[in-house]
Amino acid sequence: MATGTSDNPSAAPAAGYAGAPPEAIQFHYDVGVDFYRIWLDPLLVYSAARWRGPLEQGPPSIRTLEEAQLAKLDFHLDAVRVQECASLLDVGCGWGALMKRARDRGVERAVGLTLSQDQEDYVRTQQWSGIEVRRESYEVFAPEQPFDAIVSIGAFEHFVRPGYEPAQRQAIYRNFFERCRGWLRKGGVLSLQSICWGYVDRAYAAKAVPVWIFPDSDLPWPSEVFEAANPFFDVIYAESRGEDYALTLREWLKRLRANKAEIIAAHGEKLFDQYEKYLRRCTYAFENNTVTLMRFVMSRRG
Ligand SMILES: C[S@@+](CC[C@H](N)C(=O)[O-])C[C@H]1O[C@@H](n2cnc3c(N)ncnc32)[C@H](O)[C@@H]1O
């Protein structure tokens, strides 16, 4: 099992994948881009949008999913000071929206990692100049040159599996941060977004992961992220915004239900039911604080 330490960076997950393996990722993401196109926004962003700043009061200032997703992408790009960056790595790039936005904002070269065949094919088909997609885990990625910035949105949730001991989890997370530190130029910033466990006890959490839709994945605790990152990064900003995911899930659910007939005709009733249940349950989990959505902005140490 994973044994990576700061003294021995290459010792982590030796045999195979420590987190969700490609088959598990493909089980979820390779349903076909046409399915996701029906209920995601046109950029195919598959993670919590950002509907307002953390200290804003009252109803969300942003009204549409499309604007809120763009605001989220720009939050991360602003966090890594994109205007000063020529190169950017996206760990868990999905269908490439963040990389495309980074290019539009002046980044010359963006590299994205995914384990999904569909996502790799989709990004390649776009033929976006300056954008490279690799179907490769962060666990084996070995770039030749450092990056000016790293963003990772919605991938960290796949890095450990249910049932791992706290020490195994910590070793895996530390390995991720150590690798990211090694890939970043001096002074570079990592902006990380992940669902985290909220106000629940560990025994409950162990049973609450929707393994029927996300096999082989488990969530981090915020304290695990801080602890694992600490030797390698200075956390310069963190926010807990469960509401951001609840609002996003509500919007996805609305779109999924509005297109029920089309989804069932193209993909079958079982898939519709599974996603309806998963989006509904996850909305509830964010609303009752079982889980939260965290964003961490981290500056490379040393
Ligand atoms: C929820 S999607 C988020 C995609 C994108 N960041 C977005 O916000 O739309 C999770 C992504 O993480 C990727 N992923 C999961 N485990 C990974 C790993 N070990 N290495 C690289 N990417 C991984 C998946 O392939 C997928 O692209």
The ligand as an SDF file (V2000), in Angstrom:
LIG
                    3D

 27 29  0  0  0  0  0  0  0  0999 V2000
  -15.6510   15.2610  -11.2980 C   0  0  0  0  0  0  0  0  0  0  0  0
  -14.5270   15.1890  -12.6590 S   0  0  0  0  0  0  0  0  0  0  0  0
  -14.0310   16.8720  -12.6700 C   0  0  0  0  0  0  0  0  0  0  0  0
  -13.5530   17.3060  -14.0140 C   0  0  0  0  0  0  0  0  0  0  0  0
  -13.1910   18.7940  -14.1670 C   0  0  0  0  0  0  0  0  0  0  0  0
  -12.1150   19.1860  -13.2930 N   0  0  0  0  0  0  0  0  0  0  0  0
  -14.3990   19.6590  -13.9720 C   0  0  0  0  0  0  0  0  0  0  0  0
  -14.4430   20.4080  -12.9890 O   0  0  0  0  0  0  0  0  0  0  0  0
  -15.2890   19.6040  -14.8150 O   0  0  0  0  0  0  0  0  0  0  0  0
  -13.0870   14.3210  -11.9900 C   0  0  0  0  0  0  0  0  0  0  0  0
  -11.8930   14.1960  -12.9220 C   0  0  0  0  0  0  0  0  0  0  0  0
  -10.7970   13.6400  -12.1900 O   0  0  0  0  0  0  0  0  0  0  0  0
  -10.1390   12.6970  -13.0120 C   0  0  0  0  0  0  0  0  0  0  0  0
   -9.3450   11.7930  -12.1540 N   0  0  0  0  0  0  0  0  0  0  0  0
   -9.7700   10.9400  -11.2070 C   0  0  0  0  0  0  0  0  0  0  0  0
   -8.7280   10.2780  -10.6510 N   0  0  0  0  0  0  0  0  0  0  0  0
   -7.6030   10.7510  -11.2730 C   0  0  0  0  0  0  0  0  0  0  0  0
   -6.2130   10.4570  -11.1670 C   0  0  0  0  0  0  0  0  0  0  0  0
   -5.7590    9.5520  -10.3060 N   0  0  0  0  0  0  0  0  0  0  0  0
   -5.3490   11.1360  -11.9570 N   0  0  0  0  0  0  0  0  0  0  0  0
   -5.8020   12.0680  -12.8500 C   0  0  0  0  0  0  0  0  0  0  0  0
   -7.1100   12.3780  -12.9940 N   0  0  0  0  0  0  0  0  0  0  0  0
   -8.0030   11.7250  -12.2240 C   0  0  0  0  0  0  0  0  0  0  0  0
  -11.2710   12.0480  -13.7730 C   0  0  0  0  0  0  0  0  0  0  0  0
  -10.7900   11.3410  -14.8930 O   0  0  0  0  0  0  0  0  0  0  0  0
  -12.0990   13.2840  -14.1210 C   0  0  0  0  0  0  0  0  0  0  0  0
  -11.5690   13.9100  -15.2630 O   0  0  0  0  0  0  0  0  0  0  0  0
  1  2  1  0
  2  3  1  0
  2 10  1  0
  3  4  1  0
  4  5  1  0
  5  6  1  0
  5  7  1  0
  7  8  2  0
  7  9  1  0
 10 11  1  0
 11 12  1  0
 11 26  1  0
 12 13  1  0
 13 14  1  0
 13 24  1  0
 14 15  1  0
 14 23  1  0
 15 16  2  0
 16 17  1  0
 17 18  1  0
 17 23  2  0
 18 19  1  0
 18 20  2  0
 20 21  1  0
 21 22  2  0
 22 23  1  0
 24 25  1  0
 24 26  1  0
 26 27  1  0
M  CHG  2   2   1   9  -1
M  END
$$$$
